[in-house]
């Protein structure tokens, strides 16, 4: 089968790999679509996310969907022939964290496209069948692959404990930030502020539920929130950036006794946190680790039409041009929001 290997910083090459066979609990997928994620870009450019270091050759890709072609002897045979969105992280299901409902922080989790774990940028892939979620017949493969980032957004808003009528702010209007804004809108946020360093993202933010968008190259977001809220701050704030300073901004714009959710990944080993601000305001800070039982809700939001994830996909590439897709996303070229590899 054809696969795309990462061979070093900004280097991707097509290669041939053996077509895999499903083990007892696995499904064999003919991959149809893979989304390019911000964490993929960290590995693509730097070969690491903090202390998570990858070694070449490695197949990247964890936002994926495809058709189940076969299953192992212990897997659900009814999956065969169905298009599925795949929850990529496979936990051990036996440790303390898995047993107590926190499987997303399992220390023995298999996560595709990370250290020692090939991902889905290949024509075929095998995965534990229990993490395959069938989608409605009218849901295309590119949309099914987007369930993964939407699930991150759903979990982020879940962690914030948002109440209808709350005010919210999103720092960073990339794909995750825009999806967080969409989920906030669906969940009843009264006002949603957003900010980004890229003017083209700011320009489209209103399409994703952002009622007050800020160009951070023109105005500091902390100052903007001070003005817009008469110094109060927002009830819930989210860091959805890939920069170290995002955490501090999200902390400074939250009201006293507010909620701050840290979803973005800077790629650094440590990021500065304005501890005095967080302490004086008695803020609740929550870090988001991907998602936790959020795939069903994300699918319902898509299948009901309440959230349109397809409009976020601005670029599509065939598998052999994966390197072009990664370079486009890494360079913020051509107004890219989300790039999809479609087979």
Steps between C-alpha positions, in 0.01 A plus 500: 500500500600862456594688817658838574798504735638792695877469467619813679405866552281611206573181310226264378537216249269247337595140570362147476400316816342154542122507520412419865283213621249558782564329833215345699352827633596716206336640189681542168417840352540621146593855589304769318594825673758630747503852645820694562511596868705761681676229701596332171663828401708510819638156413538593133704812578682411821472125553366552848228641723676583824655177625303291249765435235440305179758311295495457123366334303152558641153513349307796640123554511239444774188679370368234267202317357448211263306193397528183707608224260549218751504429872677255726334197655405681825383828341149612404437357152218748437762771449609351168408727211427802720671836497635578845652791686778366719582612851877477463628453855479138615542475881602190690159487679660330799688772689365715786423792268313287249300325773398832657374653175806702402621284214621808309794530741594132488877473522506198270282649227575420139467820299562491125754732346691548825816357655540141383150484350429524129193700404238482228659670197489176306252320279410246771514502877400270785345622825312361798144455368346631821625848414336507156185715490269441201373820341176577318493417129493866401813583701801516269842367591656845532227599746536172691871570548404835653321329789838480674569877526133567575520253790795702637283812484207325668723377783652848542160662544394214727799570726403868523163418654337761276154620599249649252551874489867489600753716318799329342826578324718286275869580459612361165256456211655204326289188433469407868426855609232546235342167595505598868313819401245291308442273800471802730232641269304173502529478878348843555789741558367855493805674353807332350817703452794373297849609402771391260823626345384409148262753350332249268394291799363808676306584182311168498449470876140625490407197286594281798303681770755763603311820577806716569819423308838661572805525275784448747749670269300820538380484859590307811218256579524566873439871436213420264327278757548767766316747276231264374409373848551827693788339689303196617658233282322196360342207683699240307812533289688255281860486384485339156834629374826330410701764684631520857340839561148368436473357850577837660254688280218256578574542871501879490166534319300280739287669764558442873392145592485422126588189305805459274544202270840438346458305178781625278841336466799733482748218458720636780610302804355772723296816447481815717190537716400828673459331837427820690208583270360147526536498879353846564201421283465146638475365149429140416748378240430181309730336249330316215646161405337426164152361581319255724183326379426800275480328160127420521411862582729633228338266248150610605596866455618425147219266396232737631646788303558712810871527417635503145859380514542475123518879458820489706672285233655754266746272318504138382798297374548144375717268707809539281491877555495477878830688521342798322208496745731505802712780355186704430368462854839558662543822301142628548481535123206581273255571782511140621280405792492121468678281247363154427678206335232325296561165336 
